[in-house]
Amino acid sequence: MFTVPDSDSPLPCPLWRRLLALLYDLLIVVAIVMAVGLLCQLATGGQLIRTAGHAVIPAWYRPLQALVVSAYFISSWLLGGQTVGMRPWRIRLTRSDGGRPTLQQAVLRLLVAAAPLLALMLAPTLGMGITLWTLLAAWAVWFAVALADPRRRALHDIVAATELRGPG
């Protein structure tokens, strides 16, 4: 079922390397979210988030943020196979056969990788602390799959038929 890549091709990326690249990308995502927030504040004349005892965020704001962050990941994977966080670690996203990922693969990979974020909808019921631990546990499972897979693929890579290649 699983095959190890040829010796001529780059090695599958180790989990520690992909997690460090993800940490770098987290900084980029924070910057993107802040920039979109600033632009939305300017566009609404400083009225983006209203408070009347609690914060009121417009229904369009979160989907806009998700769309912009998604565009960062998908465009990076499609244009060069790398996000900003993947570059210093010399990691490249490929199809399982070594080719460039398709738009469908990139979107599927993103949706599966982001699926644990749905746990945030539990926050009003469970509280933010338990919800964040649930989110962290789900992502731990997503990435723990890479420890058992011979090609070191996380769950989202298996589902999307992609993998990360780079120095061993």
GUVOPA-450568 format. One record per residue: residue in three letters; x, y, z of N, C-alpha, C, O in turn. Coordinates in pm, whole numbers, padded with zeros to 5 digits, always signed. Atoms other than C-alpha are relative to their C-alpha. Example, Ala and Ser with C-alpha at 12.3 -4.5 7.8 and 13.67 -1.06 7.14 Angstrom:
BEGIN
ALA+00089-00119+00000+01230-00450+00780+00090+00120+00000+00194+00118+00066 SER-00082-00119-00006+01367-00106+00714-00077+00109+00073-00026+00220+00090 
This chain:
BEGIN
MET+00083-00120+00000+00000+00000+00000+00086+00126+00000+00064+00216-00081 PHE-00088-00116-00006+00273+00249+00095+00130-00033-00072+00179-00146-00065 THR-00130+00018+00064+00588+00297-00110+00090+00114+00041+00045+00228+00060 VAL-00099-00102-00033+00903+00482-00022+00051+00057-00131+00073-00019-00225 PRO-00044-00061+00126+01019+00732-00290+00136-00053-00045+00213-00107+00035 ASP-00128+00040+00057+01311+00655-00521+00113+00077+00067+00092+00185+00121 SER-00114-00067-00063+01659+00742-00398+00039+00128-00074+00108+00213-00017 ASP-00033-00121+00077+01688+01005-00675-00085+00120+00042-00043+00234+00023 SER+00089-00109-00036+01397+01210-00540+00030+00048+00141+00087-00026+00221 PRO-00020-00050-00136+01408+01433-00230-00070-00089+00102-00170-00154+00071 LEU+00055+00085-00106+01337+01257+00097-00131+00057+00052-00156+00177+00042 PRO+00119-00053-00068+01003+01279+00274+00043+00088+00117+00143+00061+00184 CYS-00035-00098-00103+01006+01568+00517-00028-00056+00140-00138-00107+00164 PRO+00026+00045-00137+01049+01475+00886-00102+00089+00070-00115+00207+00039 LEU+00105-00072-00071+00772+01578+01122+00054+00125+00070-00011+00229+00066 TRP-00052-00116-00074+00994+01811+01328+00023+00118-00094+00000+00233-00057 ARG-00028-00107+00097+01090+02007+01015-00130+00065-00046-00138+00187-00059 ARG+00127-00056+00047+00730+02047+00896-00067+00080+00111-00135+00179+00081 LEU+00060-00076-00110+00619+02163+01243+00070+00134+00019+00005+00234+00050 LEU-00071-00128-00007+00891+02429+01251-00042+00092-00114-00058+00213-00093 ALA+00048-00081+00113+00784+02547+00904-00140+00053+00030-00172+00167-00004 LEU+00136-00042-00036+00426+02560+01033+00004+00114+00102-00079+00205+00097 LEU-00016-00108-00097+00541+02776+01323+00036+00131-00070-00018+00236-00035 TYR-00034-00118+00080+00699+03020+01075-00126+00053-00070-00152+00173-00072 ASP+00121-00042+00071+00375+03022+00875-00104+00058+00094-00183+00143+00053 LEU+00093-00058-00097+00178+03094+01190+00027+00149+00016-00067+00228+00030 LEU-00033-00143-00008+00364+03425+01211-00051+00076-00123-00099+00189-00111 ILE+00051-00062+00123+00271+03501+00849-00153+00013+00009-00209+00116-00028 VAL+00146-00004-00013-00094+03413+00921-00043+00110+00095-00140+00181+00068 VAL+00033-00108-00094-00100+03647+01221+00014+00135-00069-00072+00222-00051 ALA-00020-00126+00072+00039+03926+01002-00112+00023-00102-00162+00135-00116 ILE+00109-00012+00098-00222+03856+00731-00130+00038+00070-00201+00127+00024 VAL+00123-00029-00074-00506+03857+00985+00001+00144+00051-00101+00213+00046 MET-00009-00138-00048-00381+04184+01132-00019+00100-00114-00087+00201-00098 ALA+00012-00091+00114-00351+04347+00788-00145+00006-00050-00196+00114-00078 VAL+00140+00001+00043-00701+04237+00685-00087+00072+00103-00179+00145+00066 GLY+00074-00069-00106-00834+04357+01021+00015+00151-00010-00082+00226+00003 LEU-00024-00144+00014-00672+04697+00973-00076+00056-00121-00141+00159-00111 LEU+00071-00048+00119-00810+04732+00619-00151+00003+00022-00219+00095-00024 CYS+00145+00001-00029-01158+04634+00740-00038+00111+00097-00145+00171+00084 GLN+00027-00111-00091-01135+04884+01025-00001+00133-00076-00087+00218-00052 LEU-00004-00123+00079-01037+05156+00778-00123+00011-00091-00179+00119-00106 ALA+00116+00000+00091-01316+05055+00536-00130+00027+00072-00224+00081+00012 THR+00125-00021-00075-01579+05068+00812+00008+00122+00089-00078+00142+00175 GLY-00013-00122-00081-01457+05393+00963+00022-00031+00148-00023+00044+00235 GLY-00028+00038-00138-01338+05216+01277-00116-00067+00071-00112-00083+00193 GLN+00120+00060-00060-01676+05050+01334-00011-00150-00026-00121-00205-00017 LEU+00004+00142+00032-01581+04691+01245-00056-00082+00116-00147-00162+00097 ILE+00045+00074-00117-01627+04556+01597-00068+00098+00094-00008+00194+00141 ARG+00078-00086-00089-01898+04713+01807-00015-00070+00134-00021-00193+00141 THR+00020+00057-00133-01938+04663+02179-00123+00061+00063-00142+00183+00066 ALA+00117-00040-00079-02259+04676+02372-00007-00101+00114-00103-00177+00126 GLY-00011+00099-00105-02152+04479+02674+00082-00121-00044+00146-00187+00038 HIS-00083+00107+00057-01989+04222+02443+00031+00034-00145-00038+00115-00207 ALA-00043-00031+00137-01811+04226+02108-00101-00051-00102-00150-00164-00091 VAL+00088+00038+00110-02030+04220+01798+00083+00011-00128+00123+00120-00169 ILE-00082+00005+00121-01842+04110+01487-00092-00028-00118-00175-00119-00110 PRO+00087+00023+00116-02009+04135+01144+00015-00143-00054+00123-00201-00047 ALA+00002+00138+00051-02103+03800+00985+00100-00021-00114+00147-00133-00133 TRP-00090+00014+00115-01880+03868+00681+00147-00001+00038+00230-00040-00044 TYR-00140-00021-00036-01559+03930+00876+00080-00131+00012+00188-00141-00045 ARG-00072+00126-00016-01457+03575+00976+00016-00074-00132+00125-00123-00161 PRO-00021+00064+00130-01526+03426+00631+00102+00074-00087+00177+00010-00162 LEU-00100-00076+00075-01320+03708+00478+00141-00036+00047+00230-00059-00035 GLN-00130+00037-00055-01030+03631+00711+00040-00141-00047+00154-00163-00087 ALA-00027+00138+00042-01057+03258+00628+00035-00006-00148+00124-00081-00188 LEU-00025-00001+00143-01066+03332+00257+00141+00053-00032+00211-00003-00116 VAL-00131-00060+00025-00754+03551+00266+00112-00093+00047+00211-00110-00024 VAL-00101+00094-00049-00556+03304+00480+00007-00123-00090+00115-00172-00120 SER+00004+00114+00092-00669+03018+00254+00070+00033-00131+00142-00050-00186 ALA-00063-00042+00126-00558+03214-00052+00153+00001+00015+00224-00033-00079 TYR-00145+00002-00024-00211+03253+00104+00056-00141-00017+00152-00163-00091 PHE-00051+00137+00006-00166+02878+00151-00015-00060-00139+00080-00116-00193 ILE+00025+00064+00130-00325+02765-00176+00088+00062-00109+00147-00011-00188 SER-00083-00062+00105-00145+03021-00393+00147-00035+00020+00219-00056-00078 SER-00140+00038-00025+00189+02942-00224+00027-00142-00048+00129-00167-00111 TRP-00020+00140+00040+00146+02567-00281-00006-00016-00152+00069-00094-00209 LEU+00015+00014+00145+00036+02612-00642+00110+00070-00079+00155+00019-00181 LEU-00096-00078+00076+00286+02877-00751+00144-00050+00014+00220-00048-00083 GLY-00138+00044-00017+00605+02739-00603+00015-00125+00083+00126-00175+00102 GLY-00006+00119-00084+00514+02442-00386+00044+00029+00142+00063-00064+00221 GLN-00050-00037-00131+00626+02636-00079-00070+00123+00055-00098+00218-00019 THR+00041-00121-00069+00487+02878+00175+00127+00070+00048+00237+00016+00035 VAL-00115-00073-00054+00714+03139+00330+00067-00083+00110+00190-00086+00118 GLY-00055+00082-00108+00758+02909+00631+00073-00124-00048+00161-00174+00023 MET-00064+00120+00054+00861+02614+00412+00135+00030-00065+00220-00058-00074 ARG-00122-00034+00075+01138+02800+00227+00129-00017+00080+00221-00082+00031 PRO-00127+00017-00071+01405+02820+00500+00032-00146+00034+00149-00181+00053 TRP-00019+00142-00033+01354+02450+00574+00012-00086-00126+00023-00208-00117 ARG-00014+00068+00130+01378+02361+00201-00100-00115-00016-00066-00226-00056 ILE+00109+00096+00011+01044+02181+00206-00085+00040-00120-00109+00159-00143 ARG+00085-00027+00117+00829+02149-00107-00118-00096+00001-00102-00215+00027 LEU+00121+00082+00012+00472+02026-00146-00007-00056-00142+00007+00018-00239 THR+00014+00064+00131+00430+01774-00428-00120-00094+00003-00174-00127+00109 ARG+00094+00112+00008+00176+01526-00552+00075-00125+00044+00197-00123+00056 SER-00065+00126-00039+00244+01169-00446+00097-00050-00105+00194-00119-00072 ASP-00090+00044+00109+00406+01109-00787+00115+00097-00022+00195+00077-00114 GLY-00111-00095+00010+00642+01406-00738-00032+00125-00081+00048+00219-00080 GLY+00037-00117+00079+00458+01652-00967-00057+00112+00084-00069+00101+00206 ARG+00061-00115-00068+00306+01987-00882-00142-00034+00043-00214-00102-00030 PRO+00137+00026-00043-00014+01973-00677-00101+00076-00086-00072+00183-00138 THR+00108-00065+00074-00342+02056-00852-00077+00092+00093-00060+00087+00215 LEU+00085-00087-00081-00587+02319-00735-00089-00083+00091-00106-00050+00208 GLN+00088+00086-00080-00821+02042-00616+00076-00061+00117+00024-00067+00228 GLN-00080+00057-00109-00542+01880-00413+00032+00106+00105+00026+00079+00225 ALA-00034-00107-00094-00441+02212-00258-00120+00039+00086-00107+00059+00206 VAL+00122-00036-00074-00799+02297-00160-00037-00112+00097-00071-00085+00213 LEU+00032+00113-00087-00863+01948-00022+00097-00008+00117+00056-00032+00231 ARG-00101+00003-00106-00537+01957+00174-00028+00107+00105-00020+00082+00225 LEU+00030-00110-00091-00628+02293+00323-00124-00029+00084-00124-00007+00205 LEU+00125+00027-00073-00984+02188+00416+00019-00108+00106-00032-00095+00217 VAL-00022+00106-00098-00869+01869+00586+00091+00049+00113+00066+00019+00230 ALA-00091-00052-00103-00583+02046+00768-00072+00098+00093-00042+00103+00212 ALA+00073-00100-00080-00822+02319+00887-00123-00056+00069-00183+00014+00152 ALA+00122+00057-00057-01107+02084+00983-00006+00008+00153-00114+00034+00206 PRO+00009-00014-00146-01013+02084+01355-00045+00137+00048-00092+00151+00161 LEU+00047-00133-00040-01090+02457+01358-00151+00004+00024-00201+00094+00092 LEU+00145+00007-00026-01457+02356+01354-00029-00017+00149-00139+00015+00195 ALA+00017+00015-00144-01406+02273+01722-00023+00134+00069-00079+00139+00178 LEU+00020-00133-00060-01405+02649+01787-00148+00034+00018-00184+00118+00099 MET+00144-00024-00016-01783+02639+01743-00051-00054+00133-00161-00020+00176 LEU+00038+00055-00130-01793+02446+02072+00030+00095+00115-00015+00071+00228 ALA-00043-00091-00106-01646+02738+02267-00116+00055+00085-00103+00059+00207 PRO+00108-00051-00086-01982+02886+02379-00054-00106+00097-00101-00072+00206 THR+00052+00108-00085-02081+02547+02522+00104-00053+00097+00077-00067+00216 LEU-00104+00063-00081-01753+02401+02649+00092+00099+00071+00159+00063+00167 GLY-00096-00098-00051-01562+02720+02724+00123+00001-00089+00153-00099-00155 MET-00113-00015+00090-01257+02846+02543+00116-00092+00037+00182-00146-00052 GLY-00111+00085-00042-01003+02648+02749-00013-00143-00052+00079-00195-00114 ILE+00023+00138+00045-01151+02305+02678-00002-00006-00152+00049-00101-00211 THR+00006-00003+00146-01217+02401+02318+00140+00006-00061+00168-00065-00158 LEU-00136-00011+00053-00853+02501+02258+00079-00129+00021+00158-00168-00065 TRP-00066+00129-00022-00729+02175+02416-00052-00104-00097+00023-00189-00144 THR+00058+00092+00098-00969+01984+02190+00060+00024-00138+00093-00070-00209 LEU-00061-00037+00128-00835+02171+01888+00145-00049-00007+00186-00107-00109 LEU-00139+00044-00004-00475+02099+01990+00009-00154-00010+00096-00206-00081 ALA+00000+00147+00005-00554+01728+02044-00034-00049-00141+00026-00146-00188 ALA+00036+00041+00136-00719+01702+01702+00118+00019-00095+00147-00070-00175 TRP-00116-00023+00086-00417+01857+01530+00114-00097+00033+00188-00138-00056 ALA-00102+00098-00037-00187+01626+01728-00027-00133-00069+00066-00198-00117 VAL+00036+00124+00070-00376+01329+01583+00029+00015-00149+00085-00076-00210 TRP-00023-00025+00143-00361+01483+01232+00148-00021-00034+00181-00086-00134 PHE-00143+00006+00029+00019+01512+01252+00065-00129+00050+00167-00171-00005 ALA-00055+00126-00050+00082+01194+01455-00004-00109-00105+00078-00201-00103 VAL+00008+00096+00110-00022+00998+01148+00133-00005-00075+00172-00111-00125 ALA-00127-00007+00072+00308+01113+00992+00108-00086+00067+00203-00127+00000 LEU-00098+00083-00070+00500+00917+01257-00011-00147-00041+00087-00221-00035 ALA+00023+00139+00039+00347+00589+01134+00008-00021-00151+00029-00134-00197 ASP+00001+00012+00146+00339+00662+00760+00144-00008-00052+00227+00075-00014 PRO-00137+00011+00053+00652+00545+00569+00045+00121-00079+00164+00149-00087 ARG-00035-00120+00077+00637+00859+00353-00016+00126+00082-00007+00237+00030 ARG+00009-00110-00097+00587+01079+00663-00111+00099-00033-00096+00219-00009 ARG+00112-00088+00035+00254+01216+00540-00094+00016+00119-00125-00081+00188 ALA+00103-00027-00099+00013+01381+00781-00135-00035-00063-00144-00062-00182 LEU+00132+00041+00047-00359+01306+00753-00045+00080-00122-00098+00022-00217 HIS+00044-00083+00113-00427+01600+00520+00077-00032-00128+00022-00018-00237 ASP-00075+00040+00118-00150+01484+00286-00050-00134-00055-00057-00152-00176 ILE+00053+00129+00045-00286+01129+00274-00131+00020-00075-00150-00037-00182 VAL+00131-00025+00062-00637+01253+00194+00015+00070-00135-00055+00037-00230 ALA-00017-00078+00124-00513+01498-00073+00099-00062-00099+00120-00007-00207 ALA-00101+00065+00086-00254+01258-00222+00118+00094-00028+00165+00106-00142 THR-00116-00088+00011+00026+01507-00154+00102-00043+00104+00073-00125+00191 GLU-00100+00023-00105+00346+01498+00046+00100+00113-00001+00114+00186-00099 LEU-00104-00101-00012+00620+01724+00169+00134-00067-00019+00163-00169+00043 ARG-00133+00054+00029+00969+01661+00034+00104+00104+00037+00079+00225+00030 GLY-00108-00091-00033+01295+01809+00143+00117-00077+00054+00123-00199+00042 PRO-00115+00069-00058+01622+01733+00315-00046-00087+00116-00136-00048+00191 GLY+00039+00098-00102+01595+01435+00547+00020+00051+00139-00009-00020+00235 
